[in-house]
Amino acid sequence: MALVAAALACASEPEPTAARPTTAAPPAIPTGTLNVVATVSPITSIVENIGGARINLQGLVPEGVNSHTFEPAPSVAAVLAEADLVFLNGLFLEEPTLEMARANRKAGAAIVSLGAQTVTREEWRFDFSFPEAGGHPNPHLWPDPLLALRYAEIVRDNLSERDPDNADYYTANYDRFAARIAQLDAAIKTGVASVPAENRKLLTYHDSWAYFADRYGLTVIGAVQPSDFSEPSAREVAALIKQITSEGIPAVFGSAVFPSDVMQTIAAESGAAYIDELSDDDLPGAPGDPRHSYLGLAVSNLQIMLPALGGDASALDGLDVSPVFEGASTAIYPQ
């Protein structure tokens, strides 16, 4: 099988990120409440689900922005300087923010790299967009719900250690989140099983599905976005068209955030459907909408992907994707 490399270099080093000041005024925060910062929206949502109303949470990376190339504004330094905990994906995704967090960390604050505590170096995935020669693994762990649950576990433990008076609250939220993840995992297995075996192949614009594919028995045959964010060569495009045609792949998946004329050409020339609605980290809906969550993102993506591959996504219908915590959230998601 011809594999077309589309190397997309990740930022630079594993760890956390910060939050950007916004004009939206958050609810009043009780004295002593932890100040917590997270990076991309799926991680911010996971932290929100566990911390709920007992933390002051700010996200950093605006939705619709490429997290691999995101550079925090100088004003973010002040937010990081007030943070008690900074949660980032790590695995070289958010290097500029990590550097800023380290430079502005207050005494006693912690920077937590979720990815580094979730997979070992031996479990790193090197693939089309993240070749081993570059030394930076694919950092997109969160599309795999069980790896996202490990993120939630790390968040729970860190919040409980810093705020033992609310440890029972964080644990209860984690338990509810874990139950939702178990339901999601079962629904994904049912949905993938309904996809004809010969169709369980993914060609995407951005290579975000490596760990997910490993978990659920799909094969990522390639990605289109090059490491320097230019366009792939004509030879690479021709090879992909030939591969898709010969294997009868029914659909190719673009990005909801980054339109691609190349993906449209590949689909048109190969006869595959072009689906441009998948999202790596842009949550559905708007802040405050129950769908604007990690769980909402996972369900939305699968409801798009499975039917396009000839499967049935009905097992995902009715899953509760709303926040699991009790109380009013104080989270700020930058837009």
Order of alpha helices (4+ residues) and beta strands (2+ residues): beta-alpha-beta-alpha-beta-alpha-beta-alpha-alpha-beta-alpha-beta-alpha-beta-alpha-beta-alpha
